[in-house]
Amino acid sequence: MSYVDGLLAAVPTANKAQYIEHAIKAAPVFRKHGATRIVECWGSDVPKGKVTDFYRAVKATDDEVVVWSWIEWPDKATRDAGMPKVMAEMEQVMGDSPMPFDGMRMIFGGFDVVMDTNES
């Protein structure tokens, strides 16, 4: 089974184009170092809960949208070998271009896939 890195972030609504541009620049770097798929999702139907929700998780403000993103890898070993290379190369690719959101409120983690209806 594959391995997935996921992230949740609050992005200012005004930074949507900048976020997409940032993602477009980053995707080939991840692919170059072993990622098989990169998916970026802009929140459009994200309900606010009574106890917890995506907005609270990233402390999103009224002028921010919740973004969910994931990177698929063939396995954890490929991810563990590729990620340091991605991080080293990302500085060159992004240059002085700042992240279009507050990285301190980003939530991320790696996950073992336990079921995938696309895998046979």
C-alpha positions in Angstrom: 0.0 0.0 0.0 1.0 3.6 -0.6 1.9 6.3 1.9 0.2 9.8 2.2 1.4 13.1 3.6 -1.5 15.3 4.3 -1.8 18.9 5.3 -4.5 21.3 6.5 -4.0 25.0 6.4 -5.9 28.3 6.6 -5.2 30.5 3.5 -6.4 34.1 3.2 -9.2 34.2 0.5 -7.3 36.9 -1.2 -4.3 34.6 -1.7 -6.0 31.9 -3.7 -4.1 32.6 -6.9 -0.9 32.9 -5.0 -1.6 29.6 -3.3 -2.3 27.8 -6.6 0.9 29.3 -8.1 2.9 28.1 -5.1 1.4 24.6 -5.4 2.2 24.5 -9.2 5.8 25.3 -8.5 6.1 22.7 -5.7 4.4 19.8 -7.4 7.2 18.9 -9.9 9.7 18.9 -7.1 7.7 16.3 -5.2 7.2 14.2 -8.4 10.9 14.4 -9.1 11.7 12.8 -5.8 9.2 10.0 -5.9 5.7 11.3 -5.2 3.1 9.8 -7.4 0.2 12.3 -6.9 -0.2 15.8 -5.4 -3.8 17.0 -4.7 -4.6 20.6 -3.6 -8.2 21.3 -2.5 -9.7 24.7 -1.8 -12.5 24.5 0.8 -16.0 25.2 -0.7 -18.4 23.3 1.6 -16.7 23.0 5.0 -19.2 23.1 7.8 -18.5 24.7 11.1 -19.1 22.3 14.0 -20.4 22.8 17.5 -17.4 21.1 19.2 -14.6 20.9 16.6 -14.1 21.5 12.9 -11.5 22.2 10.2 -11.6 26.0 10.9 -10.8 25.5 14.6 -8.1 23.0 13.9 -6.1 25.7 12.0 -7.5 28.7 13.8 -8.9 30.1 10.5 -10.3 33.6 10.6 -13.3 34.9 8.7 -11.2 36.0 5.8 -9.5 32.6 5.4 -10.4 29.4 3.6 -9.5 25.9 4.8 -7.2 24.1 2.3 -6.7 20.3 2.4 -3.8 18.9 0.5 -2.2 15.5 0.2 0.9 13.9 -1.5 0.8 10.3 -2.4 4.0 8.2 -2.3 4.5 4.6 -3.4 5.6 3.7 0.2 7.0 5.3 3.3 10.6 4.4 2.4 10.3 6.4 -0.8 8.8 9.3 1.1 11.5 9.2 3.8 14.2 9.2 1.1 12.5 11.9 -1.0 11.3 14.4 1.5 14.8 15.7 2.5 15.6 16.2 -1.1 12.3 18.0 -1.7 13.0 20.4 1.2 16.5 21.1 0.1 15.4 21.8 -3.5 12.3 23.8 -2.5 14.4 26.8 -1.4 15.8 27.1 -4.9 12.4 26.6 -6.6 10.5 29.1 -4.4 13.3 31.7 -4.1 12.2 34.6 -2.0 8.5 33.9 -2.6 6.9 33.6 0.8 4.3 30.9 1.6 0.8 32.4 1.0 -0.4 31.3 4.4 0.7 31.2 8.0 2.7 28.0 8.3 2.6 28.1 12.1 -1.1 27.1 11.9 -0.6 24.4 9.3 -1.3 20.8 10.4 0.5 18.0 8.7 1.3 14.3 9.1 2.1 11.1 7.3 -0.4 8.2 7.0 -0.2 4.6 6.1 -3.0 3.8 3.6 -5.2 1.0 5.0 -7.7 1.0 2.2 -7.8 2.4 -1.3 -10.7 1.5 -3.6 -8.4 2.3 -6.6 -5.9 -0.3 -5.7 -6.6 -3.9 -6.7 
